[in-house]
Amino acid sequence: MESFTFLNGKIKNKAGLTDEAINLLIKDFSCLTPIDSSLLGRILHYLLDGDDPEILAELEVLDIFFKALYFAPRLKSIETRTALFKANHEQSEDFLHRLGKIYHALMNPLNPNHLMPQRLESPSWLEALLLFASSSYTGDLKTYVELKIVEKILQAAEAGMENMVQYIFLEDPTDFSHCNIIKTFFSLTGFSSSAVHHFEIIRQALAHIDNNTKYRALRNITALSLPVLPLLPEICQCCTASLKKVRMVAIKIIKDYPDQAIPCLKHLITKADPSKKEHAVEAYLVLSPEESENNSGDKKQ
């Protein structure tokens, strides 16, 4: 990695960001240069090496009119922000913590569109990070609700990952598929790799007597980027649920894994009771359309 040099001296990049991620950071903060030519270099020095924490206090007192005009970051599309936040950082947790603090310092405290309230127990730097990482800059009701959900998830996580998974999938199941802030939170915390140790809880949700609990679990498997194959038998079982929307989302998931799902569906066809067998056959024919064509040809003959 080539060292980046600015007016404040050489930056060592202890956080281990890629050149692409550093260039995205530069794009985010380059508009500060007309105010003070040293700010960009000092911000990068703090973000990449953890040095010069005094920069935070200076950013907090920047001209309030500048903040009102500017600070949402320049990287406004989710795609470009993903390239930054999903970069491989050797010290990713510390880096993200510092980045959240920078974003928070640059937010206009008088702007009612930004929800950085004292009323929430979750850290304000984390809320700032989530707002900007998810490109959710406006303080509408949806943003407020999503931040409140994150707060409750953090409270559940205080008792450990198992309790957190229990809360998400069984105690207060919610469909996160349309919640950019919450999906960003799970992405940044590496939830998918940690949750695999508690898949028994997710299996319980997929086998739950309540169809809506099944539906939300299925939606969140995709939304939170959880691995599918370890849960495939239970997802295939959901293809036989009495509620159509559960069956539809289960089929949508297993369509990406036909080689593994088809044997599972064949087993369900032979073992399921009559009320579920028809749905298992429907799912099987979606994954094996040639079987449907063969059956249609036989009927014509």
TORMITOR-906272 format. One record per residue (C-alpha): x, y, z; residue in three letters; residue number from 0. Coordinates in Angstrom, 1 decimal. Example, Ala and Ser with C-alpha at 12.3 -4.5 7.8 and 13.67 -1.06 7.14 Angstrom:
REC, 12.3, -4.5, 7.8, Ala, 0
REC, 13.7, -1.1, 7.1, Ser, 1
REM end
This chain:
REC, 0.0, 0.0, 0.0, Met, 0
REC, 1.4, 3.3, -1.0, Glu, 1
REC, 1.5, 5.9, 1.8, Ser, 2
REC, -0.7, 9.0, 1.3, Phe, 3
REC, 1.0, 12.3, 2.2, Thr, 4
REC, -0.7, 15.5, 3.2, Phe, 5
REC, 0.2, 18.8, 4.7, Leu, 6
REC, 0.2, 17.3, 8.2, Asn, 7
REC, 2.7, 14.6, 7.4, Gly, 8
REC, 2.8, 11.0, 6.3, Lys, 9
REC, -0.2, 8.8, 6.9, Ile, 10
REC, 0.6, 5.2, 7.8, Lys, 11
REC, -2.9, 3.8, 7.1, Asn, 12
REC, -2.9, 1.6, 10.2, Lys, 13
REC, -6.5, 0.8, 9.5, Ala, 14
REC, -5.5, -1.0, 6.4, Gly, 15
REC, -7.9, 0.5, 3.9, Leu, 16
REC, -7.6, -0.1, 0.2, Thr, 17
REC, -6.6, 2.6, -2.2, Asp, 18
REC, -10.2, 2.6, -3.4, Glu, 19
REC, -11.7, 3.1, 0.1, Ala, 20
REC, -9.2, 5.9, 0.8, Ile, 21
REC, -10.1, 7.7, -2.5, Asn, 22
REC, -13.8, 7.4, -1.5, Leu, 23
REC, -13.0, 9.0, 1.9, Leu, 24
REC, -11.2, 11.8, 0.1, Ile, 25
REC, -14.3, 12.3, -2.1, Lys, 26
REC, -16.5, 12.4, 1.0, Asp, 27
REC, -14.5, 15.2, 2.7, Phe, 28
REC, -12.8, 17.1, -0.1, Ser, 29
REC, -15.3, 19.9, 0.1, Cys, 30
REC, -13.8, 20.9, 3.4, Leu, 31
REC, -10.6, 22.1, 1.7, Thr, 32
REC, -11.9, 25.6, 0.9, Pro, 33
REC, -12.6, 26.2, 4.6, Ile, 34
REC, -9.2, 25.0, 5.8, Asp, 35
REC, -6.7, 23.3, 3.5, Ser, 36
REC, -5.4, 21.1, 6.3, Ser, 37
REC, -8.7, 19.6, 7.3, Leu, 38
REC, -8.8, 16.8, 4.8, Leu, 39
REC, -5.4, 15.5, 5.7, Gly, 40
REC, -6.0, 15.7, 9.4, Arg, 41
REC, -9.4, 13.9, 9.0, Ile, 42
REC, -7.6, 11.1, 7.1, Leu, 43
REC, -4.8, 11.0, 9.7, His, 44
REC, -7.4, 10.5, 12.4, Tyr, 45
REC, -9.5, 8.0, 10.5, Leu, 46
REC, -6.6, 5.8, 9.2, Leu, 47
REC, -4.1, 6.1, 12.1, Asp, 48
REC, -6.2, 7.2, 15.1, Gly, 49
REC, -4.0, 10.3, 15.5, Asp, 50
REC, -5.0, 13.9, 16.1, Asp, 51
REC, -8.4, 13.3, 17.9, Pro, 52
REC, -8.5, 17.1, 18.5, Glu, 53
REC, -9.9, 17.3, 15.0, Ile, 54
REC, -13.3, 16.3, 16.3, Leu, 55
REC, -13.7, 19.4, 18.5, Ala, 56
REC, -12.7, 21.7, 15.6, Glu, 57
REC, -15.2, 20.1, 13.2, Leu, 58
REC, -18.0, 20.5, 15.7, Glu, 59
REC, -17.5, 24.3, 15.7, Val, 60
REC, -17.3, 24.7, 12.0, Leu, 61
REC, -19.6, 27.4, 10.5, Asp, 62
REC, -23.2, 26.3, 11.1, Ile, 63
REC, -24.3, 27.6, 7.7, Phe, 64
REC, -21.7, 25.4, 6.0, Phe, 65
REC, -23.2, 22.4, 7.8, Lys, 66
REC, -26.7, 23.3, 6.9, Ala, 67
REC, -25.7, 23.5, 3.2, Leu, 68
REC, -23.4, 20.5, 3.1, Tyr, 69
REC, -23.1, 17.7, 5.4, Phe, 70
REC, -24.5, 14.8, 3.8, Ala, 71
REC, -21.4, 13.2, 2.3, Pro, 72
REC, -20.7, 13.3, -1.4, Arg, 73
REC, -21.0, 9.5, -1.8, Leu, 74
REC, -24.8, 9.6, -2.1, Lys, 75
REC, -25.4, 6.2, -3.8, Ser, 76
REC, -25.7, 3.1, -1.7, Ile, 77
REC, -23.4, 1.3, -4.2, Glu, 78
REC, -20.4, 3.7, -3.7, Thr, 79
REC, -20.9, 3.8, 0.1, Arg, 80
REC, -21.0, 0.0, 0.2, Thr, 81
REC, -17.5, 0.0, -1.5, Ala, 82
REC, -16.2, 2.1, 1.4, Leu, 83
REC, -17.9, 0.3, 4.3, Phe, 84
REC, -17.3, -3.2, 3.1, Lys, 85
REC, -13.6, -2.7, 2.5, Ala, 86
REC, -11.4, -5.1, 4.4, Asn, 87
REC, -10.1, -3.2, 7.4, His, 88
REC, -7.5, -4.7, 9.7, Glu, 89
REC, -8.9, -2.5, 12.4, Gln, 90
REC, -12.4, -2.2, 11.1, Ser, 91
REC, -14.2, -1.7, 14.4, Glu, 92
REC, -11.9, 1.2, 15.5, Asp, 93
REC, -12.0, 2.7, 12.0, Phe, 94
REC, -15.8, 2.7, 11.9, Leu, 95
REC, -16.0, 4.1, 15.4, His, 96
REC, -13.7, 7.0, 14.3, Arg, 97
REC, -15.6, 7.5, 11.1, Leu, 98
REC, -18.9, 7.7, 13.0, Gly, 99
REC, -17.4, 10.3, 15.3, Lys, 100
REC, -16.3, 12.4, 12.3, Ile, 101
REC, -19.7, 12.2, 10.7, Tyr, 102
REC, -21.3, 13.2, 14.0, His, 103
REC, -19.0, 16.2, 14.4, Ala, 104
REC, -20.0, 17.4, 11.0, Leu, 105
REC, -23.7, 17.2, 11.5, Met, 106
REC, -25.6, 20.4, 12.0, Asn, 107
REC, -27.2, 20.1, 15.5, Pro, 108
REC, -29.8, 22.7, 14.6, Leu, 109
REC, -31.0, 20.8, 11.6, Asn, 110
REC, -34.3, 19.1, 12.5, Pro, 111
REC, -33.8, 16.6, 9.7, Asn, 112
REC, -31.0, 14.9, 11.5, His, 113
REC, -32.0, 12.5, 14.3, Leu, 114
REC, -29.1, 12.6, 16.7, Met, 115
REC, -31.2, 12.9, 19.9, Pro, 116
REC, -30.2, 12.5, 23.5, Gln, 117
REC, -33.4, 10.4, 23.9, Arg, 118
REC, -31.8, 7.4, 22.3, Leu, 119
REC, -29.5, 5.2, 24.3, Glu, 120
REC, -27.5, 4.0, 21.4, Ser, 121
REC, -24.2, 6.0, 20.8, Pro, 122
REC, -24.6, 9.1, 18.7, Ser, 123
REC, -21.5, 8.2, 16.7, Trp, 124
REC, -23.2, 4.9, 15.7, Leu, 125
REC, -26.4, 6.7, 14.7, Glu, 126
REC, -24.4, 9.1, 12.5, Ala, 127
REC, -22.5, 6.2, 10.9, Leu, 128
REC, -25.7, 4.4, 10.2, Leu, 129
REC, -27.4, 7.4, 8.7, Leu, 130
REC, -24.5, 8.1, 6.3, Phe, 131
REC, -23.6, 4.5, 5.6, Ala, 132
REC, -27.2, 3.8, 4.5, Ser, 133
REC, -27.6, 7.1, 2.7, Ser, 134
REC, -30.5, 7.9, 5.0, Ser, 135
REC, -30.0, 11.6, 5.6, Tyr, 136
REC, -33.5, 12.8, 6.2, Thr, 137
REC, -35.1, 12.8, 9.6, Gly, 138
REC, -38.5, 11.3, 8.6, Asp, 139
REC, -40.6, 8.9, 10.7, Leu, 140
REC, -39.1, 5.8, 9.0, Lys, 141
REC, -35.6, 6.9, 10.0, Thr, 142
REC, -36.7, 7.5, 13.6, Tyr, 143
REC, -38.4, 4.0, 13.8, Val, 144
REC, -35.4, 2.3, 12.3, Glu, 145
REC, -33.0, 3.9, 14.8, Leu, 146
REC, -35.4, 2.9, 17.6, Lys, 147
REC, -35.3, -0.7, 16.4, Ile, 148
REC, -31.5, -0.6, 16.3, Val, 149
REC, -31.6, 0.7, 19.9, Glu, 150
REC, -33.7, -2.3, 21.0, Lys, 151
REC, -31.4, -4.7, 19.1, Ile, 152
REC, -28.4, -3.2, 20.9, Leu, 153
REC, -30.2, -3.6, 24.3, Gln, 154
REC, -30.9, -7.3, 23.4, Ala, 155
REC, -27.3, -7.8, 22.4, Ala, 156
REC, -26.1, -6.8, 25.9, Glu, 157
REC, -27.1, -10.3, 27.0, Ala, 158
REC, -25.1, -11.9, 24.2, Gly, 159
REC, -25.5, -12.9, 20.6, Met, 160
REC, -27.8, -15.8, 21.4, Glu, 161
REC, -30.2, -13.4, 23.1, Asn, 162
REC, -29.9, -11.0, 20.1, Met, 163
REC, -30.8, -13.7, 17.6, Val, 164
REC, -33.7, -14.8, 19.8, Gln, 165
REC, -35.0, -11.2, 20.0, Tyr, 166
REC, -34.8, -10.7, 16.2, Ile, 167
REC, -36.4, -13.9, 15.1, Phe, 168
REC, -38.7, -15.0, 17.9, Leu, 169
REC, -39.4, -12.3, 20.5, Glu, 170
REC, -40.1, -9.4, 18.3, Asp, 171
REC, -39.8, -10.6, 14.7, Pro, 172
REC, -39.8, -7.8, 12.1, Thr, 173
REC, -39.2, -7.8, 8.4, Asp, 174
REC, -36.1, -5.8, 7.8, Phe, 175
REC, -36.0, -6.2, 4.0, Ser, 176
REC, -36.9, -2.6, 3.3, His, 177
REC, -34.9, -1.1, 6.2, Cys, 178
REC, -31.6, 0.3, 4.9, Asn, 179
REC, -30.4, 1.6, 8.2, Ile, 180
REC, -31.0, -1.7, 10.0, Ile, 181
REC, -29.5, -3.8, 7.1, Lys, 182
REC, -26.4, -1.5, 7.2, Thr, 183
REC, -26.2, -2.0, 11.0, Phe, 184
REC, -26.1, -5.8, 10.6, Phe, 185
REC, -23.6, -5.6, 7.7, Ser, 186
REC, -21.2, -3.4, 9.7, Leu, 187
REC, -21.4, -5.6, 12.7, Thr, 188
REC, -20.7, -8.8, 10.8, Gly, 189
REC, -24.0, -10.3, 12.1, Phe, 190
REC, -24.2, -13.0, 9.4, Ser, 191
REC, -21.0, -14.7, 10.4, Ser, 192
REC, -21.8, -14.5, 14.1, Ser, 193
REC, -25.4, -15.7, 13.8, Ala, 194
REC, -24.4, -19.1, 12.3, Val, 195
REC, -23.6, -20.3, 15.8, His, 196
REC, -27.3, -19.8, 16.8, His, 197
REC, -29.1, -21.2, 13.7, Phe, 198
REC, -31.2, -23.4, 15.9, Glu, 199
REC, -33.2, -20.3, 16.9, Ile, 200
REC, -33.7, -19.4, 13.3, Ile, 201
REC, -34.8, -23.0, 12.6, Arg, 202
REC, -37.4, -22.5, 15.3, Gln, 203
REC, -38.7, -19.4, 13.6, Ala, 204
REC, -38.9, -21.2, 10.2, Leu, 205
REC, -40.9, -24.0, 11.9, Ala, 206
REC, -43.1, -21.7, 14.0, His, 207
REC, -46.8, -22.2, 14.1, Ile, 208
REC, -47.4, -18.6, 13.2, Asp, 209
REC, -47.0, -18.1, 9.5, Asn, 210
REC, -46.1, -14.4, 9.9, Asn, 211
REC, -43.1, -15.4, 12.0, Thr, 212
REC, -42.0, -17.8, 9.3, Lys, 213
REC, -42.5, -15.1, 6.6, Tyr, 214
REC, -40.4, -12.6, 8.5, Arg, 215
REC, -37.6, -15.1, 9.2, Ala, 216
REC, -37.5, -16.0, 5.5, Leu, 217
REC, -37.3, -12.3, 4.5, Arg, 218
REC, -34.6, -11.6, 7.0, Asn, 219
REC, -32.4, -14.5, 5.8, Ile, 220
REC, -32.1, -12.7, 2.5, Thr, 221
REC, -32.1, -9.1, 4.0, Ala, 222
REC, -29.3, -9.9, 6.5, Leu, 223
REC, -27.3, -12.0, 4.1, Ser, 224
REC, -27.5, -15.2, 6.2, Leu, 225
REC, -26.1, -18.4, 4.6, Pro, 226
REC, -29.0, -20.4, 3.1, Val, 227
REC, -27.7, -24.0, 2.8, Leu, 228
REC, -27.5, -24.8, 6.5, Pro, 229
REC, -31.2, -23.8, 6.7, Leu, 230
REC, -32.3, -25.3, 3.4, Leu, 231
REC, -34.5, -28.2, 4.9, Pro, 232
REC, -36.5, -25.8, 6.9, Glu, 233
REC, -36.8, -23.3, 4.0, Ile, 234
REC, -38.0, -26.1, 1.8, Cys, 235
REC, -40.6, -27.1, 4.5, Gln, 236
REC, -41.8, -23.5, 4.3, Cys, 237
REC, -42.7, -24.2, 0.6, Cys, 238
REC, -45.6, -26.2, 2.0, Thr, 239
REC, -46.9, -23.6, 4.4, Ala, 240
REC, -50.7, -22.8, 4.3, Ser, 241
REC, -50.0, -19.1, 3.7, Leu, 242
REC, -49.2, -18.3, 0.1, Lys, 243
REC, -46.8, -15.4, 0.8, Lys, 244
REC, -44.7, -17.7, 2.9, Val, 245
REC, -44.5, -20.3, 0.1, Arg, 246
REC, -43.6, -17.6, -2.5, Met, 247
REC, -40.7, -16.2, -0.6, Val, 248
REC, -39.4, -19.6, 0.3, Ala, 249
REC, -39.5, -20.7, -3.3, Ile, 250
REC, -37.7, -17.5, -4.3, Lys, 251
REC, -34.8, -18.3, -1.9, Ile, 252
REC, -34.4, -22.0, -2.9, Ile, 253
REC, -34.5, -21.2, -6.7, Lys, 254
REC, -30.8, -20.2, -6.3, Asp, 255
REC, -30.0, -23.7, -4.9, Tyr, 256
REC, -31.8, -26.2, -7.2, Pro, 257
REC, -29.3, -29.0, -6.9, Asp, 258
REC, -29.6, -29.0, -3.1, Gln, 259
REC, -33.3, -28.1, -2.9, Ala, 260
REC, -34.8, -30.6, -5.4, Ile, 261
REC, -33.9, -33.7, -3.4, Pro, 262
REC, -35.3, -32.1, -0.3, Cys, 263
REC, -38.6, -31.3, -2.1, Leu, 264
REC, -38.8, -34.9, -3.5, Lys, 265
REC, -38.6, -36.1, 0.1, His, 266
REC, -41.4, -33.8, 1.2, Leu, 267
REC, -43.5, -35.0, -1.7, Ile, 268
REC, -43.2, -38.6, -0.6, Thr, 269
REC, -43.5, -37.9, 3.2, Lys, 270
REC, -45.8, -34.9, 3.5, Ala, 271
REC, -49.5, -35.2, 4.3, Asp, 272
REC, -51.9, -34.6, 1.5, Pro, 273
REC, -52.6, -30.9, 2.4, Ser, 274
REC, -48.9, -30.1, 2.1, Lys, 275
REC, -48.0, -32.5, -0.7, Lys, 276
REC, -49.6, -30.3, -3.4, Glu, 277
REC, -47.6, -27.3, -2.3, His, 278
REC, -44.4, -29.4, -2.3, Ala, 279
REC, -45.1, -30.5, -5.9, Val, 280
REC, -45.7, -26.9, -7.0, Glu, 281
REC, -42.4, -25.8, -5.6, Ala, 282
REC, -40.7, -28.8, -7.2, Tyr, 283
REC, -42.1, -27.9, -10.6, Leu, 284
REC, -40.9, -24.3, -10.3, Val, 285
REC, -37.3, -25.7, -9.8, Leu, 286
REC, -37.8, -28.5, -12.4, Ser, 287
REC, -39.9, -26.9, -15.2, Pro, 288
REC, -39.0, -29.8, -17.5, Glu, 289
REC, -41.0, -32.1, -15.3, Glu, 290
REC, -44.0, -29.9, -15.8, Ser, 291
REC, -43.5, -29.9, -19.6, Glu, 292
REC, -43.1, -33.7, -19.6, Asn, 293
REC, -46.3, -34.1, -17.6, Asn, 294
REC, -48.1, -31.8, -20.0, Ser, 295
REC, -46.9, -33.8, -23.0, Gly, 296
REC, -48.1, -37.0, -21.4, Asp, 297
REC, -51.5, -35.6, -20.9, Lys, 298
REC, -51.7, -34.5, -24.6, Lys, 299
REC, -50.8, -38.0, -25.7, Gln, 300
REM end
